[in-house]
């Protein structure tokens, strides 16, 4: 299963992206990492809930490294903060799902033993 703590990686990288004058290679690698995280979020949402994660789809479009979208630094900084907030909420939701699943598994095992 996908570990929600892996969202800390793109969240930390996005925080550093707000700092101006980072090398261009940093932004390219940032786009790759954020795209992978958004793709994982889409996959997890579809696998778990049969739900379309439109926010992660938008993130995947904006941060795709193959067809770059040009925006000013101010817009990218704002988008970075929004994506950090989205990943944080997604991470919390996934952690809650894992806890609920573990709780269900524990209680099902108790009833099976009797």
N, C-alpha and C positions, 0 to 999 in steps of 0.2 A: 504494500500500500504506500501511497505517496506521503511523505513526512511533511507536515505543514511547517516545520521549522526551517525547511529549505527556502521559504519565502524571505527569510532574513537576509539572504545573499543579495537578491535584487533590491531589497529595501535599502540596504547599506550602500550599494553601488549608486542608487538613485540619489541618496543624500549627498554623496560626493559629487554628483553631476551638477548640483546646484552651484558649486564653487566655480567661478569663472576661470577661463584660461586653462582648462584641462586639455591634454593632447587629443588630437582627433582619434587616435587609436583607442583611447579610453571610451569615447562615445560609441564607436563601432562595436567594441566588445560589450558595452552596456546594452546596446540594442539587441545583441545576440542573446545575452542572459535574460533580459526582460521578455523577449519573444518566447524563449523556452519556458519561462515561468507562466506566461499568459497561455501558451499552448497546453501546459500541464493543467492549468486551471480549467480550461475548456474541456479537456479530456476527463478530468475528475468530475466536473459538473455533469457531463453527459453520462458517464459511467454510473455515477451514484444516484442522480436524480432524473436522468433523461431530460435534462434541462439545458437550454441554450444560454450560455453566459455571454450576453451581448457586451458587457463592459470589458471582459477579457478579449473579446473579438476586436473591439475598438483599440485596445492597448496593443494587440498583435498587429493591427494595421499601422498604427502610429510608429511603433518601434521596430518594424520589420527592417532588417539590414539590407535587403535587396532593392527595394524601391523607396529610397529615403524621402521623407516629407520635410520640406524646408520651412522652418519657423524661426522667429526671433528668439533670442536667449530668454527673454521674459516669459514668452509663451511656453517654452520648453521647461523652464523652472516651475511654472505653475502646474504644468502637466505632470512633471516629476513628483510634486507633492501630492497631487490627486492619486497617482498610481501607487505611491507609498501607502496612502490611506486605504486604497482598494485592497492591496496585498495584505495589509494588516487585518482588515475585516475578513477577508477570505481565509487567512490563516486561523483566525479565531473560530470561524464557522467550521472549518475542517477539524480543528482540535476538539470542538464540542461534539461533532459527529463521531470522532474516534472514541471519546469518553462514553458516549451513549451506547455505542456498539460494544465496548468492553463491559459496560454495566449489564447489557442484555445477555451477553455471552456468559457472564458470571452467574446470573440468575437462572438462565436456562440450564446450566450445568448443575446447579443445586437441585432443580426439579428432576433432572434426569437421573441423579444419583439415588433418589428415593424410590 
